[in-house]
Amino acid sequence: MGGVGKTALAVEAAHRARARGWFPGGALFVDLRGYDDDPVTADQAVLALLDALGVRDGDLPPTTDRQYDAYRKLLAERRDRMLLILDNASDPAQFLDLLPGTDRHRVLITTRDRPDAIPVRLIDLEPLDPHEAVVLVTRALHDADERDERTAREPDAVHTLVTLCGHLPLALQIAAAMLRRRRLRDIASLVTEIQEAGDPTAVLDHGSRGTDQYGRSLALRPVLAASYRRLPSDQARLLRLLALVPGADTSTEAVAALTALNVAAALELLEDLAAASLVTAMGSSNGTASAARWRLHDLVRAFGTSVVARDDGLREEGEAARERLLEFYRRWAKTADRRLRWLPGMEEPERFGDRGQALAWLDTERSNLVAAVGWSREERFASAAVQLALCLGEYLDWRRYFDDLITIAEAAREAAHLAGDRVNEARAWSHLGNALQEVDRAGDAVDALVRARDLFQASAGQRHHEAMAWGNLGNALHEAGRVEEAIDAHTRARDLFQSTGHRQHEAGAWGNLGSAMGEAGRMDDAIDAHIRARDLLRAAGDRLGEGRAWHNLAVTLMDTGRIEESIVAYGKDLEICLELEDGYGAGQCLYNLAFTLRASDRPREARAAWLQAADAFSRANAPAEAAQARSEAENME
């Protein structure tokens, strides 16, 4: 892409190659200015090359054809190998006639466009990695003043700065030039200025002055604008709309929804933008082009967003595109959620044939889905974004992405409240309370779940949701050590579920009630409750719930000294966890099983179970639990 440092790399490579003796005949350099308003033609470039080779004035052939003949003859006669650098080409027509016509010499071409129709070796340049970007800024400051130690004094600020610059060499050079001019200011001040502006290109271009070593202006927007202006209208539209995608990368299918195109048409335009180095293909989950993901550089995204913001017509085009994309995400997130909650006898959801397919899609799209919920703060998108948020609760809880769950629940709660949608506000409070409980904020979880319960109670026809709220509140009260209140809440939930005839959720209430009773020392009642839960869930075909019921039963059996029965129950739970690829559940099962094995004087088996638990927790994004399991295993050595 523009500004990635193609010319600097080509020139540096040429210098090193000359120093190694690879090109004793010398090097020729022509700037074709391919992205300027008046690019250099091949006919103009050949005159400059002949001049560099000593052919000028009266020796210059009078016609263009004869000039090319003279140029090729000189190269053919020159025995010492030469390097020809044709810089900044935007069209093969600028350089095809300049190729030497002999394999003795070598040619290096820089361009923002992939010349795929020509059999040349292509070397794609990406922005620098973070360390290289920091080194570039540090050297730029030291070269001007070896006493400048700001990068050493402000490591966090310089890392943030290079991230804001997208690790793009041109942006980094501009930032370094601004810092050199601001000798008495710290790096953090420039970081703050960029962050407050929200558009790095605006700050960097406002502060940029002068030219680089090649005589080119140090400015970002003209580089990006030149690439944008060259695009056909359909590609330019796609680039603008891609800048509005909420996440870092997006799928071909999502781009089709964004643009109201079919997948084939969207894919073709994306490939065109990739050939122009304005979008990057990120690979495919299944090896097909239609499943590829695409990423815009952050500065290209900022440029595209600014183009849209300055034009009323383009803003409306962008808003309509965001509505289509949000509906695409809402539709398939809802379908994936239905698959995660599916039980035998229910209607089969479309698209996702099993839990694994649903989870794979949600895993791939997670960052975009969470970011899209943030659009709920805009009135036009609030309703669809709230619905999207409520479709993600089961998945984010399953994968234990509790920070994401808290973020989207807060956004959905606020948007639903402003819209006067009390039912969805209550559902959002429920998601929030459950997530807060998982991150050890039991008091806050109780408060959130009380709000959810009260809203459901005040809404007509919400007995089922009220029952769910009582159950969630009971879990939070149990976690907060308020066991008798928890027993009361779970009893209320059980009775409401019985009255609505929802046996699966009644089973969950029995299980929660059993755990609370066990905490209160009512062990026989607890065992009976867990058995009731297990049998109801088995009858409903809920394998996930059945596994959790086996686990709860195993814990209670262990607490009453029925060790062998407990080991059998853990085995049933583990079998179901492995069947459903529930890594965290498997980790919990193995972790608790290990204590039971140790209590039955089977230390080697206990140690093996803890090590297996550590592996399961690691795969399930639970590093703290994995570390605890490894620690228990080490204590058995």
C-alpha positions in Angstrom: 0.0 0.0 0.0 1.0 3.6 -0.3 3.4 4.7 2.4 4.6 1.2 3.3 8.2 2.0 2.3 8.6 0.4 -1.1 11.0 3.0 -2.5 13.1 3.1 0.6 13.4 -0.7 0.6 14.2 -0.8 -3.1 16.9 1.8 -2.8 18.4 0.3 0.3 18.5 -3.1 -1.4 20.2 -1.5 -4.4 22.9 0.0 -2.3 23.6 -3.2 -0.5 23.7 -5.2 -3.7 26.1 -2.7 -5.3 28.3 -2.9 -2.2 28.5 -6.7 -2.6 29.5 -6.4 -6.2 26.3 -7.8 -7.7 25.9 -5.0 -10.2 29.3 -3.8 -11.4 27.6 -2.0 -14.3 25.8 0.4 -11.9 22.1 1.1 -11.2 19.6 3.3 -12.9 16.6 4.8 -11.1 13.4 6.3 -12.6 10.5 7.7 -10.6 7.4 7.0 -12.8 5.1 9.0 -10.5 2.4 6.6 -11.3 -0.1 8.0 -8.7 0.4 11.7 -9.5 -2.0 13.6 -11.6 0.5 13.5 -14.5 2.3 10.2 -14.4 5.5 9.6 -16.4 5.0 7.6 -19.6 7.4 5.0 -20.8 8.3 7.3 -23.7 9.3 10.0 -21.2 11.2 7.6 -19.0 13.3 6.2 -21.8 14.7 9.7 -22.5 15.8 9.9 -18.9 17.4 6.5 -19.0 19.2 7.3 -22.2 20.5 10.5 -20.6 21.8 8.5 -17.7 23.5 6.2 -20.1 25.2 9.2 -21.8 23.0 9.6 -24.8 21.8 13.2 -25.1 21.5 16.2 -27.2 22.7 15.5 -30.8 23.3 11.8 -30.1 19.6 11.3 -29.2 17.7 9.4 -31.9 14.9 11.6 -33.4 12.0 9.2 -33.1 10.6 7.2 -30.2 11.0 3.8 -31.8 14.7 4.6 -32.5 15.2 5.8 -28.9 13.9 2.4 -27.6 16.2 0.7 -30.1 19.2 2.7 -28.9 18.3 2.0 -25.2 18.0 -1.8 -25.7 21.2 -1.9 -27.8 23.2 -0.1 -25.0 21.9 -2.6 -22.4 22.6 -5.6 -24.7 26.2 -4.4 -25.3 26.9 -3.6 -21.7 28.7 -6.7 -20.3 28.6 -5.7 -16.7 25.3 -6.4 -15.0 23.1 -3.5 -14.2 20.1 -2.9 -11.9 17.2 -0.9 -13.2 14.8 0.5 -10.5 11.4 1.6 -12.0 9.8 3.2 -9.0 6.1 4.0 -8.3 4.5 2.4 -11.4 0.7 2.4 -11.6 0.3 0.7 -14.9 2.3 -1.9 -16.8 2.3 0.4 -19.8 4.7 2.6 -17.9 7.4 0.0 -17.7 6.9 -2.9 -20.2 8.8 -1.1 -23.0 11.6 -0.3 -20.5 12.5 -3.9 -19.7 16.0 -4.6 -21.0 15.2 -7.5 -23.4 18.1 -9.5 -22.0 18.4 -11.7 -19.0 21.8 -10.2 -18.1 20.4 -7.3 -16.2 17.9 -7.1 -13.4 14.8 -4.9 -12.9 13.1 -3.9 -9.6 9.7 -2.3 -9.9 7.7 -0.7 -7.1 3.9 -0.3 -7.3 0.7 -0.2 -5.3 -1.0 -2.5 -7.8 -0.3 -6.2 -8.4 0.5 -6.7 -12.1 -1.0 -10.2 -12.1 -1.2 -10.4 -15.9 2.6 -10.3 -16.2 4.9 -13.2 -15.2 7.0 -11.3 -12.7 8.0 -12.3 -9.2 5.8 -10.4 -6.7 7.0 -9.4 -3.2 4.2 -8.1 -1.0 5.2 -5.6 1.7 3.3 -5.4 4.9 3.6 -2.7 7.5 6.4 -3.1 10.1 5.9 -5.3 13.1 5.6 -3.4 16.4 9.2 -3.7 17.4 10.5 -2.6 14.0 8.1 0.4 14.2 9.5 1.5 17.6 13.1 1.1 16.3 12.2 3.3 13.3 10.9 6.1 15.5 13.8 5.7 18.0 16.5 5.9 15.3 14.7 8.9 13.6 14.9 10.8 16.9 18.5 9.7 17.7 19.8 10.6 14.2 18.6 14.2 14.8 19.8 14.4 18.4 21.6 11.6 20.1 20.5 13.0 23.5 16.9 12.5 22.6 15.8 9.7 25.0 12.1 10.1 24.9 11.4 6.6 23.5 13.4 5.1 26.4 11.6 7.2 29.0 8.1 6.6 27.5 8.0 3.0 26.3 4.2 2.7 26.7 3.6 6.0 24.9 5.8 5.1 21.9 4.2 1.7 21.6 0.8 3.4 21.5 2.0 5.9 19.0 3.2 3.3 16.5 -0.1 1.4 16.9 -2.0 4.6 16.1 0.3 5.0 13.1 -0.7 1.5 12.0 3.1 0.6 11.9 3.1 2.3 8.5 6.6 3.7 7.7 5.3 6.9 6.2 3.1 7.6 9.2 5.9 6.8 11.5 8.3 9.1 9.7 5.7 11.9 9.9 5.2 11.3 13.6 9.0 11.3 14.2 9.3 14.6 12.3 6.6 16.1 14.5 8.4 14.9 17.6 11.7 16.3 16.4 10.0 19.7 16.0 8.4 19.4 19.4 11.6 18.8 21.3 10.3 20.0 24.6 7.1 18.0 24.5 6.8 14.3 25.5 5.6 11.5 23.2 2.4 11.2 25.2 1.2 14.6 24.2 1.2 13.6 20.5 -0.5 10.3 21.4 -3.2 12.2 23.3 -3.7 14.6 20.4 -4.2 11.8 17.9 -6.5 9.9 20.2 -8.7 12.9 20.8 -8.9 13.7 17.1 -10.0 10.1 16.4 -8.3 10.3 12.9 -4.5 9.9 12.8 -4.3 11.2 9.2 -5.8 14.5 10.2 -3.3 15.1 13.0 -0.2 13.8 11.2 -1.0 15.7 8.0 -1.7 18.9 9.9 1.7 18.6 11.6 3.7 17.3 8.7 6.1 19.6 6.8 8.8 19.1 4.3 9.7 16.2 2.1 11.5 12.8 2.5 14.9 11.9 1.0 13.2 11.3 -2.4 11.7 14.7 -2.6 8.2 13.5 -1.8 5.9 15.4 0.6 5.5 13.8 4.0 1.7 13.6 4.0 -0.6 10.6 4.4 -4.0 11.8 3.0 -2.6 12.7 -0.5 -1.1 9.1 -0.7 -4.4 7.5 0.2 -6.5 9.9 -1.8 -4.4 9.2 -4.9 -5.1 5.4 -4.6 -8.8 6.1 -3.9 -9.2 8.4 -6.9 -7.9 5.8 -9.3 -10.6 3.2 -8.3 -13.6 2.5 -10.5 -16.8 3.6 -8.8 -17.8 0.1 -7.6 -14.5 -0.5 -6.0 -14.5 3.0 -4.4 -17.9 2.3 -3.0 -16.8 -1.0 -1.5 -13.7 0.7 0.1 -15.9 3.3 1.7 -18.3 0.7 3.1 -15.5 -1.6 4.3 -14.3 1.3 6.4 -17.6 1.1 8.4 -17.2 -2.6 9.4 -17.1 -2.7 13.2 -14.3 -5.3 13.6 -10.7 -5.6 12.4 -11.5 -8.0 9.6 -14.6 -9.4 7.9 -15.8 -12.3 5.8 -16.7 -12.3 2.1 -20.2 -13.2 3.1 -20.5 -10.2 5.4 -19.1 -7.9 2.8 -21.8 -9.2 0.4 -24.5 -8.2 3.0 -22.8 -4.9 3.6 -22.8 -4.0 -0.1 -26.1 -5.7 -1.1 -24.2 -7.8 -3.7 -24.1 -11.5 -4.2 -21.0 -13.3 -2.8 -19.4 -13.8 -6.2 -19.6 -10.1 -7.1 -18.4 -9.0 -3.7 -15.4 -11.5 -3.9 -14.4 -10.1 -7.3 -14.4 -6.5 -6.0 -12.4 -7.5 -2.9 -9.8 -9.2 -5.1 -9.6 -6.0 -7.1 -9.0 -4.0 -4.0 -6.4 -6.5 -2.8 -4.6 -6.1 -6.1 -4.5 -2.4 -5.5 -3.0 -3.0 -2.0 -6.0 -1.3 -0.3 -7.3 -4.5 1.4 -5.5 -7.6 2.6 -6.8 -11.1 2.2 -6.4 -12.9 5.6 -6.9 -16.5 4.4 -9.8 -18.8 4.6 -11.1 -21.2 7.2 -11.8 -23.9 4.7 -9.4 -23.1 1.8 -12.1 -21.5 -0.4 -12.0 -17.9 -1.6 -15.6 -17.3 -0.6 -14.7 -18.1 3.0 -11.7 -15.7 3.0 -11.5 -12.8 5.5 -10.4 -9.3 4.6 -8.7 -6.5 6.5 -8.3 -2.8 5.9 -5.2 -1.1 7.3 -6.3 1.2 10.1 -5.2 4.3 8.3 -7.1 3.3 5.1 -10.1 2.7 7.4 -9.7 6.2 8.9 -9.4 7.7 5.4 -12.5 5.9 4.2 -14.5 6.9 7.3 -13.6 10.5 6.7 -14.6 10.4 3.1 -18.1 9.2 4.1 -18.4 11.7 6.9 -17.8 14.7 4.6 -20.7 13.9 2.2 -24.4 13.6 3.2 -25.2 11.2 0.4 -22.3 9.0 1.3 -23.3 9.1 4.9 -26.8 7.8 4.1 -25.3 5.1 1.8 -23.1 4.1 4.8 -26.0 4.0 7.3 -28.0 1.8 5.0 -25.0 -0.5 4.6 -24.6 -0.8 8.3 -28.2 -1.7 8.7 -27.8 -4.6 6.2 -24.6 -5.8 8.0 -26.3 -5.6 11.4 -29.2 -7.6 10.1 -26.8 -10.2 8.7 -25.1 -10.6 12.0 -28.4 -10.7 14.0 -29.9 -13.3 11.7 -27.0 -15.8 11.9 -26.2 -15.1 15.6 -29.8 -15.9 16.4 -29.6 -19.1 14.3 -26.3 -20.1 16.0 -27.9 -19.5 19.4 -30.8 -21.7 18.5 -28.4 -24.5 17.6 -26.6 -24.1 20.9 -29.9 -24.4 22.8 -31.3 -27.1 20.5 -32.8 -30.3 22.0 -34.3 -33.4 20.3 -37.8 -32.7 19.1 -37.1 -29.0 18.4 -37.1 -27.6 14.8 -33.7 -27.9 13.2 -32.0 -24.5 12.7 -30.8 -23.7 9.2 -27.2 -23.5 8.2 -25.5 -24.9 11.3 -25.8 -28.7 11.3 -24.4 -29.1 14.8 -23.0 -27.2 17.8 -19.5 -27.3 16.4 -20.5 -25.4 13.3 -22.4 -22.8 15.3 -19.5 -22.3 17.7 -17.0 -22.1 14.8 -19.0 -19.3 13.1 -19.4 -17.4 16.4 -15.7 -17.8 17.2 -14.7 -16.4 13.9 -17.1 -13.5 14.0 -16.9 -12.8 17.8 -15.0 -9.5 17.7 -17.3 -8.1 14.9 -20.4 -9.2 16.7 -19.4 -7.6 20.0 -18.3 -4.4 18.2 -21.6 -4.3 16.3 -23.6 -4.3 19.5 -21.9 -1.0 20.3 -24.0 0.5 17.5 -26.9 0.2 20.0 -26.0 3.7 21.2 -27.3 5.1 17.8 -31.0 5.3 17.6 -31.2 3.9 14.1 -29.5 0.7 15.0 -30.6 0.3 18.7 -33.3 -2.3 18.3 -31.4 -4.7 16.1 -28.2 -4.3 18.1 -30.1 -5.1 21.4 -31.5 -8.3 19.7 -28.0 -9.2 18.6 -26.6 -8.8 22.1 -29.3 -11.0 23.6 -28.4 -13.7 21.0 -24.8 -13.8 22.2 -25.3 -14.5 25.9 -25.3 -18.3 25.7 -22.2 -18.4 23.5 -20.1 -15.9 25.4 -20.9 -17.7 28.7 -20.0 -21.0 27.1 -16.7 -19.7 25.8 -16.1 -17.8 29.1 -15.7 -14.4 27.4 -17.1 -12.6 30.4 -15.6 -9.2 29.6 -17.3 -9.3 26.2 -20.5 -10.4 27.9 -20.5 -7.6 30.4 -19.7 -5.1 27.6 -22.6 -6.1 25.4 -25.1 -6.5 28.3 -24.3 -3.0 29.5 -24.9 -1.6 26.0 -28.1 -3.6 25.5 -29.4 -2.6 28.9 -28.8 1.1 28.3 -30.4 1.0 24.7 -33.4 -1.0 25.8 -34.0 1.4 28.8 -33.9 4.5 26.5 -36.3 2.8 24.1 -38.7 1.9 27.0 -38.4 -1.8 26.1 -38.7 -3.2 29.7 -38.6 -6.9 28.7 -35.3 -6.7 26.8 -33.9 -4.4 29.4 -34.7 -7.1 32.0 -33.1 -9.7 29.7 -30.0 -7.6 29.5 -29.8 -7.2 33.3 -30.0 -11.0 33.5 -27.0 -11.4 31.1 -25.1 -8.8 33.0 -25.8 -10.3 36.4 -24.7 -13.8 35.3 -21.5 -12.4 33.9 -20.7 -10.3 37.0 -21.1 -13.4 39.1 -18.6 -15.3 36.9 -15.9 -12.5 37.5 -16.4 -12.7 41.3 -18.5 -9.6 41.6 -21.3 -11.4 43.6 -22.7 -8.3 45.2 -23.1 -6.4 41.9 -24.5 -9.6 40.3 -27.2 -9.8 43.0 -28.1 -6.1 42.4 -28.4 -6.7 38.6 -30.5 -9.8 39.0 -32.9 -8.2 41.4 -33.4 -5.5 38.8 -34.1 -8.2 36.2 -36.5 -10.0 38.4 -38.4 -6.8 39.3 -38.7 -5.8 35.6 -40.0 -9.2 34.6 -42.5 -9.2 37.5 -43.8 -5.8 36.4 -44.3 -7.0 32.8 -47.3 -9.0 31.7 -46.9 -12.5 30.4 -43.3 -12.9 31.6 -43.7 -15.8 34.1 -41.1 -17.9 32.3 -38.6 -15.1 32.3 -39.4 -14.3 35.9 -38.7 -17.9 36.8 -35.3 -17.7 35.0 -34.6 -14.5 36.9 -35.3 -16.1 40.3 -33.0 -19.0 39.4 -30.2 -16.6 38.3 -30.7 -14.6 41.5 -30.5 -17.7 43.6 -27.1 -18.6 42.1 -25.8 -15.1 42.8 -27.1 -15.2 46.4 -25.5 -18.6 46.9 -22.2 -17.2 45.5 -22.5 -14.3 47.9 -22.9 -16.7 50.9 -26.6 -15.9 51.4 -27.6 -19.6 51.3 -31.0 -19.5 52.9 -32.1 -16.7 50.6 -30.7 -18.7 47.7 -32.8 -21.7 48.7 -35.9 -19.5 48.7 -35.1 -18.1 45.3 -34.5 -21.5 43.7 -37.7 -22.8 45.2 -39.6 -19.9 43.7 -38.0 -20.6 40.3 -38.8 -24.3 40.6 -42.5 -23.6 41.4 -42.9 -21.1 38.5 -41.3 -23.6 36.0 -43.6 -26.3 37.2 -46.6 -24.0 36.7 -45.5 -23.2 33.1 -44.8 -26.8 32.3 -41.2 -26.2 31.2 -39.5 -29.4 32.4 -36.0 -28.6 31.2 -35.8 -25.4 33.2 -37.5 -27.0 36.2 -34.7 -29.5 36.1 -32.2 -26.7 36.2 -34.0 -25.2 39.2 -33.8 -28.6 41.0 -30.1 -28.7 40.4 -29.5 -25.2 41.7 -31.7 -26.0 44.7 -29.7 -29.1 45.4 -26.4 -27.2 45.4 -27.8 -24.6 47.8 -29.2 -27.3 50.1 -25.9 -29.1 50.1 -24.2 -25.8 51.2 -26.8 -25.6 54.0 -26.0 -29.1 55.2 -29.2 -30.7 54.0 -27.4 -33.5 52.2 -30.2 -36.0 51.7 -32.5 -33.3 50.3 -29.6 -32.2 48.1 -29.0 -35.7 46.6 -32.7 -36.1 46.0 -32.8 -32.7 44.2 -29.8 -33.6 41.9 -31.4 -36.9 41.0 -34.6 -35.2 40.1 -32.7 -32.7 38.0 -30.7 -35.5 36.2 -33.8 -37.6 35.4 -35.7 -34.6 34.0 -32.8 -33.5 31.9 -32.2 -37.0 30.6 -35.9 -37.2 29.6 -35.7 -33.9 27.8 -32.6 -35.0 25.8 -30.5 -32.2 27.3 -27.1 -33.8 27.3 -25.3 -30.6 28.5 -27.7 -30.2 31.4 -27.6 -33.9 32.2 -23.8 -33.7 32.4 -24.0 -30.8 34.9 -26.5 -32.7 37.0 -24.2 -35.7 37.2 -21.4 -33.3 38.3 -23.5 -31.7 41.0 -24.6 -35.1 42.2 -21.0 -36.3 42.3 -19.9 -33.4 44.4 -22.7 -34.0 46.9 -22.0 -37.8 47.0 -18.4 -37.0 47.8 -19.4 -34.7 50.6 -21.4 -37.5 52.2 -18.6 -40.0 51.9 -20.1 -42.1 49.1 -16.8 -42.0 47.2 -17.2 -44.8 44.7 -20.7 -43.5 43.7 -19.1 -40.1 43.3 -16.4 -41.4 41.0 -19.0 -43.1 38.8 -21.0 -39.9 38.6 -17.9 -37.8 37.6 -17.3 -40.4 34.9 -20.7 -39.8 33.5 -20.2 -36.1 33.5 -16.8 -36.4 31.8 -18.2 -38.6 29.1 -20.8 -35.9 28.2 -18.3 -33.0 28.4 -16.0 -34.8 25.9 -19.0 -35.6 23.6 -20.0 -31.9 23.5 -16.5 -30.5 23.4 -17.1 -28.7 26.7 -13.5 -28.0 27.6 -14.2 -26.0 30.7 -16.8 -28.5 32.0 -14.2 -31.3 31.4 -11.7 -29.3 33.4 -14.1 -28.8 36.3 -15.0 -32.5 36.3 -11.4 -33.7 36.2 -10.3 -31.2 38.9 -13.0 -32.3 41.3 -12.6 -36.0 40.4 -8.9 -35.7 41.4 -9.9 -34.7 45.0 -12.2 -37.7 45.2 -9.5 -40.0 43.9 -7.0 -38.6 46.5 -9.6 -39.2 49.2 -9.9 -42.8 48.1 -6.1 -43.2 48.4 -5.4 -43.3 44.7 -2.7 -40.6 44.4 -1.3 -41.5 41.0 -4.7 -41.4 39.4 -5.5 -38.1 41.2 -2.3 -36.5 39.9 -3.1 -37.6 36.4 -6.6 -36.2 36.7 -5.3 -32.8 37.8 -2.8 -32.7 34.8 -5.7 -33.5 32.4 -7.8 -30.8 34.1 -5.0 -28.3 33.5 -4.9 -29.2 29.8 -8.6 -28.9 29.5 -8.7 -25.5 31.3 -5.9 -24.2 29.1 -7.8 -25.1 25.9 -11.0 -23.5 27.4 -9.5 -20.0 28.0 -9.2 -20.5 31.8 -5.5 -19.9 32.6 -6.0 -19.3 36.3 -7.9 -22.6 36.7 -5.2 -24.4 34.7 -2.5 -23.0 36.9 -4.3 -24.2 40.1 -4.8 -27.7 38.6 -1.0 -27.9 37.8 -0.2 -26.7 41.3 -2.4 -29.5 42.8 -0.6 -32.0 40.6 2.8 -30.8 41.7 1.8 -31.2 45.3 1.2 -34.9 44.7 4.8 -35.5 43.6 
